[in-house]
């Protein structure tokens, strides 16, 4: 439970920074380092949301209150999915093929965590 509080706290700080960044700057003003900061804060917020979704799923599906370390790895991998979709959208290459490849990549990464750890 202590880890969840830390994840949610850092995620809420990231959400506040993301909202400020979106409202106060534009992509042309922010530069390459700002774009990196944008994607990093977006990943942090996405990680917090995926952790929350996994916690809700495990509670209803398996009646499990606490998340294990492996579950945090699952949510870290799932949190990278929206980032990849946004990057594909910025390149203008969002189609069924791209979504399928992202899904396959996330599935293989989850399978690797399942088998190795």
N, C-alpha and C positions, 0 to 999 in steps of 0.2 A: 504494500500500500504506500510505503514511503517513496518508492520509485515513481509511482503514478503521480504523486503530488509534484515531484520535481519535473517530470515530463510535461505535465499540464501547466505548471508555472512558466517554464521556459517557452512553451508553445504560445501561451497568452502574451508574453513579452514579444515574441516573434510576430504575432498577429498585430500587436500595436505598432511595431516598427514597420511592418508591411503596409498597414493602412496609412501611416505617416508618409512613407516613401511614395505610395501611389498618389496621395493628395498633394504633396509638396513638390514633386519633381516630374519631369517628362523623360522619356527614353533618350532624347537627344542631349539633354542637360546632364544626365547622370553618368555617362561614360561607361567603359568596360568594367571597372571595379564596382560600380553601382549595380550593373546588371548581375555580376557575380553575387553581390550582397542580396539582391532581390531573389535570385534562385535559391540561395542558402536559407534565407528566412522563409521562403515558400516551402522548402523541404522541412524545416523545423515545425512549421504549422501543420503540414501534411502528416508528419510523424506523430504529432499529438493527436490529430483526428483519427489516424489509423489505430493508434493505441487505444483510444476510447472505443472505436468500433469493435476491435478485437476483444476488449474487456466485456463489452455488452454481449457480443456473440458467445464468448466462452461462458458467461454467466447463464444465459438462457439455454445454450446447447448442452453444456456439460456440468452446470451448477458449480462452476469453479470461480471463487472470489478473487484469488490472487493470480497474477501473471508470472510465469517463469522467465528466466533470461532468454530462453529460446523464443518465447512469444514476442519479446521485444525485438528480436532479430526478424521475426516474421513481419512485424509492423514496420520495421525500418526498410525492408525490401518493398513492401506494398506502398510505402510512402513515396517511393521513387517513381511509381507509375504515373501519377499526375504530372510530375516534372517532365518525364519523357513525352507525354502527350502535348504539353505546352511547348516543348522544344520542337516537336514535329510540326505543330501548328505554326510556329514562328518561321519555320522553313517553307511552309506552304505545302507540306507533304502529308497531310492528314487524309487518309483513306482507309478502306477496309483492310488492305494489305499491311499498312503501318500499325493499325490497332492490333491485328493478329500477331505481328512480330513482337510488339510490346507485351502482349499477353503471354506469348511463348517464352520470352525472356524472363518475365516475372515468375512464371510457373517453374522454369528450370532453376532459377535462383532459390525459390522456396523449396524445391525438391533437394537441392544441394544442402541447404540448412537442415532439412529433415534427416538426410542421410549422414551428414558429417558430424553434427553436434548432438 
